[in-house]
Amino acid sequence: MSSGSAGNKSSRNRAAVKIEPYLYMLPALFILGFIYLYPVVQVVHFSFLDLRSWPGDFIGLENFRIVLKDPRFYQSMLHNFELLLTIPVMVVIALIIAVLLHEEVWGWKFYRSLLLIPYVVPIVAIGIAMSHFFKLHGGLNQLLELIGLKSFQRQWLGHPTWSLFSVAVIIIWREIGFGTVLFLARLGSMPPEILEAARIDGAGWWRRLWCIVVPELTTVIEFFVIINIIAMLSQIFPYVFVMTGGGPGYSTWVSELYIYKQAFQFNKMGASAVVAVVLLIITITFIVLSFRFREKLSEQYE
């Protein structure tokens, strides 16, 4: 056998070795593409159709014009962006609780279990319970009266000023358990000598938190923030639908509720698809920006 033919055979073998893993992955990639990519493509396709009759007539950008002229769309999106303000609050509270539990304060095992309960309870069940807790004669106002703060009693879910705020409080209460568990897991993998050395050098609790704990948890905090950005943009519907139904008025309308109303009450499936596409673009933009921020942060620490 000539050296040339042997070399060609060797090259073909190397190429086969490189391609073979991808061939094994093809069935899984096909299934994942069908589950995740196909619905996205269909939603984008639907946004250009009039779906009042199947399979729908192509109407170009008419659905976009309908949505962009609707003030309820802007109001709904504004509420989603306002709920993004809950994320820094969740991060700070979860971080402080995680550090306290990591330091094994009295009863820390009980508190750790207690914090995770709201996160594992279905959102619908939480919404039903909290809608009773926050109503005019509910548990919160009774508690305020009991401790002498009757002047702070409000129609929490029935007033446009306080309804979205009340929903935000419930979201924070539910999500900090997940953040606490994430941060605790990362703190558990940190060498204890780092914090002990800082303590010996005279660094106070807040100094250790800001200069040691936060830099060590940067990646986990970023993951928690991204997850909650996605949640604030696309996973608020159960809270709003169960607790307020979007009211009073449009004060708690969010993008998902807008999609639901357009599709199933106003029979404008194309318009609801447009909002879904807008949400997809906004979410991808936030994720890309977070990755860019992470790259710059990594360059800064290098």
N, C-alpha and C positions, 0 to 999 in steps of 0.2 A: 504493500500500500504506500502510495506516495505521501510525502510530508504535507503537500497541499491539501489532499483529501482528508488527511487526519486532522489538519487544522480546521477545515470547514466543519467536520463532524464535531469537533470540540466546541466550536462557536455555536453550533446548533444546540448542543447539550446545555451550554451556559444560558442560551436564550430560553430554552424550555424550562430550566430551573427558575429563571426570573418570572416567567409567565405563569407557572404552575400554581403558586399561592393565590393569584388573582382568579384563576379558574375555579378554585375551591370556594372563593368568596362570592362568585357571581350569583348563586341562588339566593344567598342572604341579601346581597345588594339589590337584587331584583325585587325581593319582598319588601325591603325597607323603602325602596324607591316608589313602589306601588302604594304603600301605606302613607308615606309622608310627602313625597314629591307630587304624585298624581293629584291629590286634593288641592294642593297649592296651584297647580297649573289650571285645574278646573275652576277654581275661584276667580283667578285672573281672567279666564275665558268668559265666565258668567258676567263679569263686570261690564262687558261690552254687549250684552244681550238684553232684550226685553223678554223676560221669562214668564210673563203672564200666560203664555201658551207654549207648550213644549213642542219642539226642542228650543224654541226661542228665536227671535229675529235679531239680526245684527243691527245695533243702533249707534255704534261708535262711542263717542264720549258723552252721550246723553245722560247716562247714569251718574257720571262724574259731575255734570252740570247740576243735576237735581240735588246731589248731596252737598256740593259746595255752596249752593244757594240756600241751604236749610240752616237756620240759626241753631236748631236743636243739635245738629252735628257738632258745631263749634263748642256749644255748651257741654256736650257729653265729653268731648276730647279734653276740654279744660278741666273737668272734674277728674279725669284720669291723671292728668299732669299734676293736679293738686294733691292727689293721693300718693304721687311719687315722693312728696315731702315726708311721708311716714317712714321712708327707708332709712334716712339718717337717724331718726328716733329709734327705730328697731335695732340698728347696728349698735348705737351707744348703750341702750338698755341691755341688750343681749351680751355685749362685751363685758360690761361691769358685772352682771350676774354670773357670767362664765368665770371670770377671775375670782370672784368671791367663792364660788363653788369649788374652783380648783384649789383654793387655799383651805378648803375643808372646814368652813365655818360650821357651827353647831347645827346639826340636822341637815347637812348638805345632801345626803342621799335621798331623804324625803323630799326636799325642795326640788332636786333634779327630776325626780319622777313626777312631781306635781306640775312642773313647768311644761312637760311634754304632753300632758293630757289634752289641753285645748287643740293642739296640732293634730292629734289623731282622731278627734271627734269630727264627724262630717260637718261641713260648713252649713248645710241646711239645718241641722239640729242646733248648731250654735246660733244661727240667724233667728230661728223660732224662739229659743230661750231668751236671747238678748232683746228681741223686739218687745217681749213682755217686761224685761228688766228696765228698759229705757222708756217705757210709755209713761204717761202723765202720773198715773197712780201706781207705777211700778216700783221695783225694789230700790233703784237708785235714788229716786226722790224721797222715798220713805227713809232711806238711810241718811240722806242729807237733813231731813227734818229731825231725825233721832239725835244727830250730833250737833244740832243747833245751827245748821246752815240752810235754813229754809229759804233764805233769799236767793240761793243758788239753784233752786228748783227750776227746771225748764221743761217745756214740751220737746224733749230731745229729738224724737223722730218725726214730730208733727210740725216743726217750724223750719222754714227754709234756711235759716242761719245756722242751725245746729244739727240738721239731719245728716249732712255729709261728714261733719266732724264726728258724730256718734259712730258712723260706719267706720271711719278711720281708726277710732279708738279700739273697736272690736278687731279690726285687722291687725293692729299692733299687738294686742293682747294675744291673739292666736299665733302670730308668726314669730314672736321672740323666743318661744320654746325651741323651734327648729334652729334658729341662729345660735342659741345658747349651747345646744348639743354639738353643733358644728365647731364652735370656738373651743368648747371643752375638749373635743377630740384632738384638736391641734395643740392645745396647751398640754395635754397629756403626753404628747410626743416630744415636747421641748425638754432639753437637759435641765434638770432643776438647779444645776450649779450656776446657770446664768442669772437667775433671779436672786439666788442666795448671795452671789458675789456683789450684785447691785445693792442688796440690803445691807451687807457688811460695809460697803463703801458709803453708806448713809443716804442712799436714794429713797425718797418717800414712796408711798403707795401710788400716788398719781404719776410721779416721775417714772416709776418702773412700768406703769401701764402705758404711758405715752412713748417712752424711749425704747422699751424692750418688747413689751407684749404686742403692741400695734404693728411694728415692723415685722415681727415673727408671724403675725396672722394676716399679713397683707393679701396673700393669695386666697385664703379662705374668706376674708371679708369681701374681696372682689367677686368670688363665686356667689356669696349670699346676696350681694347687691344686684348682680345680673339676674339671678333667679327671681328676686322681688320686683325688678323692673318689668320683667315679663309678666309677673303676676298682676302688678298694678295696671298693666295695659290690657290684659286679656283674661283675667281670672277673678274679676270682681262681681260678675253677674250674680252668683248665688247669694252673696251678702245683700246686694241691693234688691234683688227680686223678692227675697223672702222677708227682709226687714222693712222695706219702704215701698217696693213696687215702682221705684223711680220718683216717688213724690216726696214731699208735697210739691205739686206742679212738676217742674223739671229739675228740681234742686238736687236730686241724686241720680239723674240719668248719667250713665257711663257708656262707653263705646259699645260694649257687648249688648247692653239693653237696647241701644239704638239699632244695632243689627237685628236683634230679636223683633223689635217693633216693626221695622221696615219689612222684614221677611214675612212675618206671620200675622200681623195686624193690618198693615197697609198694602200687603201683597206686592211689594217691590223687592223681589229677590235680587235683581241686578244692583239696586242701590245698596243693599246690605252687603253684597259681594265687594262693592267699591270700598266700603268702610273696612272690611276685612283686609283688603289689599293695602290700604293706608296704614293699618295697624302693623301689618307684616313689614312694611318699609320702615316705619318708625322703630320697631323692635330691632330689626337688623342694624339700623343706624346706631342705636344705643350700644349694641353688642360690639360693633366694629370700633366705636369710640372708646369703649372700655378696654378693648385689647390694645389700642394705640396708647391709651393712658398707662396700661401695664408695661408696655415696652419702654416708654419714657421713664417710668419709675424704676425699671430694672437697670436702665442705662445710668440713672442717677446714683444707684447704690453700687454700681460696678467701679 
